[in-house]
Amino acid sequence: MIPEVDFVKQAKEFFRSRVGDAADPLTEDTELVASGIMDSLLVLEFFFFLEELRGSAIEADDFSVGAVSTLRRAYRLVAT
């Protein structure tokens, strides 16, 4: 299992590579959709990124926009 601090670092890099400077103020508790950092297409990309980090599929029942609304919440999907 990836430590949360490493997950956050990699997730920030993921968002920087897709939205550039808009990801700079990103913290573990930033609301990703509400802040405008993540749109519907990026939600899907982030889902696949999470599965890659986890090393296995995430069940569709476990995945929702709410489950990835912050990095802290998204980490729970990777850690379980």
C-alpha contacts under 8 A as a table, 3 or more apart, distances in Angstrom:
res1	aa1	res2	aa2	distance
1	M	54	R	7.45
1	M	78	V	7.91
1	M	79	A	6.15
2	I	6	D	6.57
2	I	7	F	6.37
2	I	53	L	7.80
2	I	54	R	7.94
2	I	78	V	7.96
2	I	79	A	7.16
3	P	6	D	5.42
3	P	7	F	6.29
4	E	7	F	4.92
4	E	8	V	6.11
4	E	75	Y	6.69
5	V	8	V	5.23
5	V	9	K	6.32
6	D	9	K	5.09
6	D	10	Q	6.21
7	F	10	Q	5.20
7	F	11	A	5.98
7	F	75	Y	6.92
8	V	11	A	5.03
8	V	12	K	6.02
8	V	28	E	6.89
8	V	71	L	6.59
8	V	72	R	7.98
8	V	75	Y	7.94
9	K	12	K	5.25
9	K	13	E	6.39
10	Q	13	E	5.07
10	Q	14	F	6.18
11	A	14	F	4.87
11	A	15	F	6.32
11	A	71	L	7.41
12	K	15	F	5.20
12	K	16	R	6.07
12	K	23	A	6.98
12	K	26	L	7.07
13	E	16	R	4.96
13	E	17	S	6.06
14	F	17	S	5.35
14	F	18	R	6.63
15	F	18	R	5.13
15	F	19	V	5.80
15	F	20	G	7.21
15	F	23	A	5.91
15	F	37	I	7.89
16	R	19	V	5.36
16	R	20	G	4.49
16	R	21	D	6.56
16	R	22	A	7.43
16	R	23	A	5.30
16	R	24	D	7.31
17	S	20	G	5.86
19	V	22	A	5.73
19	V	23	A	6.27
19	V	37	I	7.03
20	G	23	A	6.06
20	G	24	D	7.77
21	D	24	D	5.31
22	A	25	P	7.20
22	A	37	I	6.60
23	A	26	L	5.31
23	A	37	I	6.69
26	L	29	D	7.99
26	L	30	T	5.88
27	T	30	T	5.27
27	T	71	L	7.45
28	E	70	T	6.25
28	E	71	L	4.83
28	E	72	R	5.14
29	D	70	T	5.30
29	D	71	L	6.38
29	D	72	R	6.20
30	T	35	S	7.35
30	T	69	S	7.96
30	T	70	T	5.59
30	T	71	L	7.38
31	E	34	A	5.44
31	E	35	S	5.78
31	E	69	S	5.48
31	E	70	T	5.17
32	L	35	S	5.47
32	L	36	G	6.45
32	L	37	I	5.32
32	L	38	M	5.37
32	L	68	V	7.95
32	L	69	S	5.39
32	L	70	T	5.72
33	V	36	G	5.19
33	V	37	I	6.01
33	V	38	M	4.86
33	V	39	D	6.26
33	V	69	S	6.46
34	A	37	I	7.74
35	S	38	M	7.72
36	G	39	D	6.81
38	M	41	L	7.89
38	M	42	L	5.50
38	M	43	V	6.31
39	D	42	L	5.25
39	D	43	V	6.21
40	S	43	V	5.07
40	S	44	L	6.80
41	L	44	L	5.40
41	L	45	E	6.57
42	L	45	E	4.89
42	L	46	F	5.90
43	V	46	F	5.08
43	V	47	F	6.14
43	V	65	V	7.25
44	L	47	F	4.99
44	L	48	F	6.52
45	E	48	F	5.29
45	E	49	F	6.23
46	F	49	F	4.86
46	F	50	L	6.11
47	F	50	L	5.14
47	F	51	E	6.36
48	F	51	E	5.04
48	F	52	E	6.20
49	F	52	E	5.11
49	F	53	L	6.34
50	L	53	L	5.14
50	L	54	R	6.04
50	L	74	A	7.72
50	L	77	L	7.59
50	L	78	V	6.18
51	E	54	R	4.98
51	E	55	G	5.92
51	E	56	S	5.66
51	E	57	A	5.44
51	E	58	I	6.16
51	E	78	V	7.21
52	E	55	G	5.11
52	E	56	S	6.87
53	L	78	V	6.82
54	R	57	A	7.68
54	R	78	V	4.90
54	R	79	A	7.17
58	I	62	D	6.76
58	I	63	F	7.00
58	I	77	L	7.43
59	E	62	D	5.35
59	E	63	F	6.67
60	A	63	F	5.18
60	A	64	S	7.97
61	D	64	S	7.80
62	D	67	A	7.68
62	D	77	L	7.78
63	F	67	A	6.07
63	F	68	V	7.81
64	S	67	A	5.08
64	S	68	V	6.81
65	V	68	V	5.34
65	V	69	S	5.83
66	G	69	S	4.90
67	A	70	T	7.80
67	A	73	R	5.72
67	A	74	A	5.97
67	A	77	L	7.57
68	V	71	L	6.63
68	V	73	R	5.56
68	V	74	A	4.38
69	S	73	R	6.62
69	S	74	A	7.13
70	T	73	R	5.28
70	T	74	A	6.19
71	L	74	A	4.93
71	L	75	Y	6.03
72	R	75	Y	5.25
72	R	76	R	6.93
73	R	76	R	5.37
73	R	77	L	7.27
74	A	77	L	5.40
74	A	78	V	6.81
75	Y	78	V	5.07
75	Y	79	A	5.99
76	R	79	A	5.05
76	R	80	T	6.11
77	L	80	T	5.60
